[in-house]
Amino acid sequence: MNVLIIGSGGREHALAWKLRQSEYAERIYVAPGNAGTAQVATNIDIATTDFEVLAKFADDYDIMMVVVGQEAALVAGIHDYFKKLEYLRHVLVVGPCKDGAQLEGSKDFSKQFMQKFNIPTARYATFTEATYTEAISYLQDHRYPVVLKADGLAAGKGVVIAQNFEEASDQLNGMLHLRRFGEAGSKVVIEEFLDGIEVSVFILTDGKEYVLLPEAKDYKRIGEADTGLNTGGMGAISPVPFADAIFMQKVEERIIKPTLQGLQTDKISYTGFLFIGLIKVNDEPYVIEYNVRLGDPETEAILPRIKTDLFELFRALHDGELSRFKLDIDPRTAATIMLVAGGYPGDFEKGDVISGLDEPGDVLAFHAGTAQNEKGQIMSNGGRVMALTALGDTLPEALVKATAAAEKITWRNRYYRKDIGFDLK
């Protein structure tokens, strides 16, 4: 069967790498892909939201499965587009329709959804430019720190934790008046700050049944000891020691099952991954956000731990057999370290030749922002450039291996955090 993966990051490289191991995946295409996906699949130069061209390609190349890695395509309705074309209705699209994608596409929508179905989350209020004065009054009366979130998609960077009123009002002005995050910030969700430790939980679901995937913990801040600006993710660890059986039972009973029941009650169709960003507060789980695809860099940490054929998991999704599907999980720890370009997450550099790619040993190198030049050399082509994943019997062992590989793979001004997993040792 021919498979098309939508996206161009480390997540999509990991998906292509994993699907390549299946005897059932004949040809794997990635649109648009990167220099890493080109090593395990065929890159197709089509934009992730160019649905007309993607649909024609799927028809011309006998695509039977589309795995949507990138959220913008889902929020824009790629699944709906394929469903409306009679000649593509047989294609399994792994990713929700537009109504389900609102869970990530609008933080206000997702907060309303959680409130409606009694899913534990932080208290909040939503404001627009028209209600800016009310928002300022709300901030004046709020306890600090406080969290401000751009309502729409902002590449993982639309969240600010403000320590005082002056900082919060400045950020609110930047979002609503100065359009710091463009249209994504035309609404701002202001919510209480929850003090705890975060964990990412993933399921594959048909909207009723689900398979629970390995959990992970990612690290968003650019600086060590979780300081500095938010990024798309600087590294990840899986499994997460504090997400024990008792905690995960609470997650399933209080969050996963009510979420799926809410989707059914509101008649929201959902076929694909659901990523639940959680925070553990005094041993209790609260939802920070929903994402409607796998996380990045969490994917690069969890897929190497899944021994099961990923294609067979997707086939179980298609056949309505998720409730009977059992994953085989590697008990070892995966540690992922992200190598990023100088200047990221601000203005960053591109086009630098990467050296040392033949030296990572048994560490997996998932390309995130890379391209190949006319000489066949791999170059940096994004802010987050490469995710290095190592497996070890212990977390320290995995981190030593991943860090050793990070030292060998270099380019001008490349940077990585040396303290990934520091809070879990």
C-alpha positions in Angstrom: 0.0 0.0 0.0 1.2 3.5 -0.8 1.4 6.1 2.0 1.5 9.9 1.9 2.8 11.8 5.0 2.0 15.5 5.2 4.7 17.7 6.8 8.4 18.5 6.8 9.7 18.2 10.3 11.3 15.7 12.7 7.9 14.2 13.5 7.4 13.4 9.8 10.9 11.9 9.5 10.2 9.7 12.5 6.8 8.6 11.0 8.4 7.8 7.7 11.3 5.9 9.4 8.8 3.9 11.4 6.5 3.1 8.5 9.5 2.1 6.4 9.9 -0.9 8.7 6.5 -2.3 7.8 6.3 -4.9 5.0 2.9 -3.5 4.2 4.1 0.0 3.2 5.2 -0.3 -0.4 5.9 3.3 -1.3 6.1 6.2 1.2 5.9 9.8 0.0 6.4 12.9 2.1 5.0 16.3 1.2 7.1 18.4 1.3 9.6 16.5 3.5 13.2 17.3 4.3 16.7 15.9 3.7 16.1 13.2 6.3 12.8 12.0 4.9 14.5 11.7 1.5 16.6 9.0 3.0 13.7 6.7 3.9 10.9 7.9 1.5 10.3 10.0 -1.6 9.9 13.8 -1.1 7.1 15.5 -3.1 7.4 19.3 -3.5 3.8 20.1 -2.5 2.8 22.6 0.2 1.0 21.0 3.2 -2.2 23.1 2.6 -2.3 22.8 -1.2 -5.2 20.4 -1.0 -6.0 20.3 -4.7 -2.5 19.3 -5.7 -2.2 16.8 -2.9 -5.5 15.2 -3.9 -4.4 14.9 -7.5 -1.1 13.3 -6.3 -3.0 10.9 -4.1 -5.1 9.8 -7.1 -2.3 9.6 -9.6 0.0 7.6 -7.3 -2.6 5.3 -5.8 -2.3 6.5 -2.3 -4.3 4.5 0.2 -3.3 6.1 3.4 -2.6 9.8 4.3 -0.9 10.5 7.6 -1.2 14.2 8.5 1.7 15.2 10.8 1.2 19.0 10.5 -1.6 20.8 12.4 -2.2 23.6 9.9 -3.3 21.2 7.2 -5.8 19.6 9.7 -7.2 22.9 10.9 -7.6 24.0 7.3 -9.6 20.9 6.6 -7.5 18.4 4.6 -9.5 15.4 5.8 -12.8 17.1 4.8 -11.3 17.9 1.4 -10.4 14.3 0.7 -13.8 13.1 2.0 -15.8 15.3 -0.4 -14.0 13.8 -3.4 -15.7 10.6 -4.3 -12.6 9.1 -5.9 -10.6 9.6 -2.6 -13.2 8.5 0.0 -11.5 5.1 0.2 -8.3 6.7 1.5 -7.6 6.4 5.2 -6.7 9.9 6.5 -5.0 9.7 9.8 -6.0 13.0 11.3 -9.4 14.6 12.3 -11.8 16.6 10.2 -12.0 20.3 10.6 -14.6 20.2 13.4 -12.3 17.9 15.5 -9.2 20.0 14.6 -10.8 23.0 16.4 -9.5 21.4 19.6 -6.1 22.7 18.6 -7.1 25.4 16.1 -8.9 27.4 18.8 -7.8 27.5 22.4 -11.1 29.2 23.3 -13.0 26.4 21.6 -11.0 23.8 23.5 -11.4 25.5 26.8 -15.2 25.7 26.3 -15.2 22.0 25.4 -13.3 21.1 28.6 -15.6 23.3 30.7 -18.7 21.8 29.1 -17.6 18.2 29.8 -16.1 18.8 33.2 -12.5 18.0 32.1 -10.1 19.4 34.7 -8.3 22.5 33.4 -7.2 26.0 34.5 -9.9 28.7 35.0 -9.9 31.1 32.1 -11.5 34.0 30.2 -11.3 35.0 26.6 -10.9 38.5 25.2 -10.6 40.2 21.8 -9.5 43.7 20.7 -13.1 44.9 21.2 -13.0 43.8 24.9 -9.5 45.0 25.5 -10.6 47.3 28.4 -12.3 44.4 30.1 -9.2 42.3 29.6 -7.1 44.9 31.4 -9.5 45.0 34.3 -9.4 41.2 34.4 -5.6 41.3 34.6 -5.6 44.0 37.3 -7.7 41.7 39.5 -5.9 38.5 38.6 -3.4 36.6 40.8 0.1 36.2 39.3 1.8 34.7 37.5 -0.8 34.4 34.8 -0.9 32.7 31.4 -1.8 34.4 28.1 -2.4 32.3 25.0 -3.0 33.3 21.4 -6.2 31.6 20.4 -5.0 30.2 17.1 -2.0 28.3 15.7 1.3 30.0 16.6 3.9 27.2 16.0 4.2 26.5 19.7 5.2 30.0 20.6 1.9 31.7 21.3 2.0 31.2 25.1 3.4 33.7 27.6 3.7 33.3 31.4 3.5 36.9 32.8 4.9 37.5 36.3 3.1 40.8 37.0 0.5 43.1 35.7 2.9 45.3 33.7 4.3 42.3 31.8 0.8 40.8 31.3 -0.7 44.1 29.9 2.3 44.6 27.6 1.9 41.1 26.2 -1.8 41.5 25.8 -1.2 44.7 23.9 1.3 43.0 21.7 -1.1 40.2 20.9 -4.4 42.1 20.4 -3.1 45.5 19.1 0.3 44.9 17.6 -0.7 41.4 16.2 2.5 39.8 17.5 1.1 36.4 16.5 -0.9 37.6 13.5 -4.5 36.4 13.2 -3.7 33.7 15.7 -3.7 36.4 18.4 -7.0 38.1 17.4 -8.4 36.3 20.5 -6.4 35.8 23.7 -7.2 33.3 26.4 -6.1 34.4 29.8 -5.9 31.6 32.4 -4.7 30.9 35.8 -1.2 29.6 36.2 -1.0 26.0 37.4 2.2 25.1 39.3 3.3 21.5 38.6 5.2 19.3 36.2 4.1 18.7 32.6 3.6 15.5 30.6 2.4 14.8 27.1 -0.1 11.9 26.7 -1.0 10.5 23.2 -3.8 8.3 22.0 -4.8 7.1 18.5 -8.6 7.1 18.3 -11.6 6.7 16.1 -13.6 9.0 18.4 -14.9 6.0 20.5 -12.1 3.5 21.0 -8.5 4.3 21.6 -5.0 3.0 22.0 -2.8 4.7 24.6 0.7 5.4 23.3 3.9 5.9 25.4 3.9 9.2 27.2 6.7 11.8 27.0 7.9 15.0 28.6 9.2 17.7 26.4 11.2 20.9 27.2 9.9 24.1 25.6 12.2 26.8 26.9 15.3 27.7 24.9 17.6 28.1 28.0 18.8 25.5 30.4 16.9 25.1 33.7 13.8 26.0 31.7 14.6 29.7 31.2 14.2 32.0 28.2 11.7 32.1 25.4 9.3 29.3 24.4 10.2 27.2 21.4 8.7 24.3 19.5 10.5 21.9 21.8 14.2 21.4 22.7 14.0 17.8 23.7 11.9 15.0 25.2 12.1 12.0 27.5 10.0 8.8 27.4 8.8 7.1 29.6 8.1 9.7 32.3 8.8 8.4 35.8 6.1 10.4 37.6 3.4 9.2 35.2 2.9 6.0 37.1 -0.1 3.6 36.8 -2.1 5.4 39.4 -1.6 8.8 37.7 -2.3 7.4 34.2 -5.5 5.7 35.5 -6.7 9.2 36.6 -5.8 10.5 33.2 -7.8 7.9 31.4 -10.9 8.1 33.7 -11.0 11.9 34.1 -9.7 13.2 30.8 -9.4 10.7 28.0 -12.8 9.0 28.3 -14.7 12.2 29.0 -13.0 13.8 26.0 -14.1 11.0 23.7 -17.6 11.1 25.2 -17.7 14.8 24.6 -16.8 14.3 21.0 -19.6 11.8 20.6 -22.1 14.0 22.4 -21.3 17.0 20.2 -21.2 14.8 17.1 -17.6 15.8 16.3 -16.0 13.2 14.0 -12.4 12.2 15.0 -10.0 9.8 13.4 -6.4 10.2 14.3 -4.0 11.1 17.0 -5.0 13.2 20.0 -2.2 14.8 22.0 -3.2 15.9 25.5 -0.8 18.3 27.2 -1.1 17.8 30.9 0.2 19.2 34.1 0.4 17.2 37.3 -0.6 19.4 40.3 -0.5 17.7 43.7 -0.8 14.3 42.0 -3.9 15.4 40.0 -3.9 15.8 36.1 -5.1 19.0 34.5 -5.3 19.7 30.8 -3.2 22.5 29.5 -4.1 22.0 25.8 -5.2 19.6 23.2 -3.2 19.0 19.9 -4.7 17.0 17.1 -1.5 15.3 15.9 1.6 13.9 17.4 4.0 16.2 19.2 7.4 17.3 18.1 9.9 16.4 19.5 7.9 13.8 21.5 7.3 11.7 18.4 11.0 11.3 18.0 11.1 9.9 21.6 8.0 7.7 21.5 8.1 6.0 18.1 11.5 4.4 18.7 9.9 2.8 21.8 7.0 1.3 19.9 7.9 -2.2 18.6 4.6 -2.8 17.0 4.2 -2.3 13.2 2.8 1.3 12.9 1.0 0.4 9.7 -0.9 -2.3 11.5 -1.9 0.2 14.1 -3.3 2.5 11.4 -5.1 -0.5 9.8 -6.8 -1.3 13.2 -7.9 2.4 13.2 -9.4 1.9 9.7 -11.0 -1.4 10.6 -12.5 -0.3 13.9 -10.4 -2.7 15.9 -8.5 -0.4 18.2 -10.1 -1.8 21.4 -8.5 -5.2 20.6 -5.1 -3.8 19.6 -2.1 -4.3 21.9 1.1 -2.2 21.6 4.4 -3.8 22.2 6.5 -1.2 24.0 10.3 -1.2 24.5 10.8 -0.7 28.3 14.0 1.3 27.7 14.2 5.0 28.1 14.4 7.3 25.1 16.1 10.6 25.4 15.8 13.2 22.5 18.0 16.3 22.2 17.1 18.9 19.7 19.9 20.7 17.8 18.8 24.2 16.8 20.1 27.1 14.6 21.9 30.1 16.1 19.4 32.8 17.0 16.4 30.4 17.4 13.6 31.0 18.4 14.2 34.6 17.1 15.8 35.3 13.8 17.9 32.3 13.0 20.5 31.3 10.4 20.0 28.9 7.5 22.1 27.4 4.9 25.0 26.1 7.0 26.5 22.7 6.0 26.1 20.1 8.8 29.1 17.9 9.6 29.3 14.7 11.7 26.2 13.0 10.4 28.1 9.8 9.8 29.1 9.6 13.5 26.0 9.3 15.7 26.6 5.6 16.2 23.4 3.8 17.3 21.7 7.2 18.0 18.8 8.0 15.7 19.1 11.4 13.9 15.7 12.7 12.8 15.9 15.7 10.5 13.6 18.6 11.4 14.8 21.7 9.4 17.3 20.4 6.8 17.8 20.6 3.0 20.3 19.2 0.6 22.4 21.5 -1.6 23.5 20.9 -5.2 26.6 19.1 -3.9 24.6 16.6 -2.0 25.5 18.2 1.4 23.0 18.4 4.2 22.3 22.0 5.3 20.4 23.7 8.1 17.0 24.9 6.8 15.0 25.8 9.9 15.1 26.9 13.5 15.0 23.4 15.0 17.3 21.4 12.7 17.8 17.9 14.1 16.5 15.7 16.9 18.9 13.0 18.2 17.3 10.1 20.0 19.1 7.5 22.1 17.7 4.5 23.9 19.2 3.3 27.2 18.4 1.0 30.1 18.4 4.1 32.3 17.7 7.7 31.7 21.3 8.7 32.4 22.6 6.1 30.0 20.3 7.4 27.2 21.3 11.0 27.9 25.0 10.2 27.8 24.5 8.6 24.4 22.3 11.4 23.0 24.7 14.1 24.3 27.8 12.4 22.8 26.0 12.4 19.4 25.0 16.0 19.8 28.7 16.9 20.3 29.7 15.2 17.1 27.0 16.8 14.8 28.0 20.4 14.2 27.5 23.5 12.1 28.1 27.2 12.6 26.5 28.5 15.9 24.5 25.4 16.5 23.0 25.1 20.0 21.4 22.5 22.2 20.3 22.2 25.8 22.7 20.1 27.9 20.2 19.6 30.7 17.3 17.7 29.0 15.8 15.4 31.6 17.4 17.3 34.5 14.2 17.3 36.5 13.6 13.5 36.2 17.0 12.1 37.3 
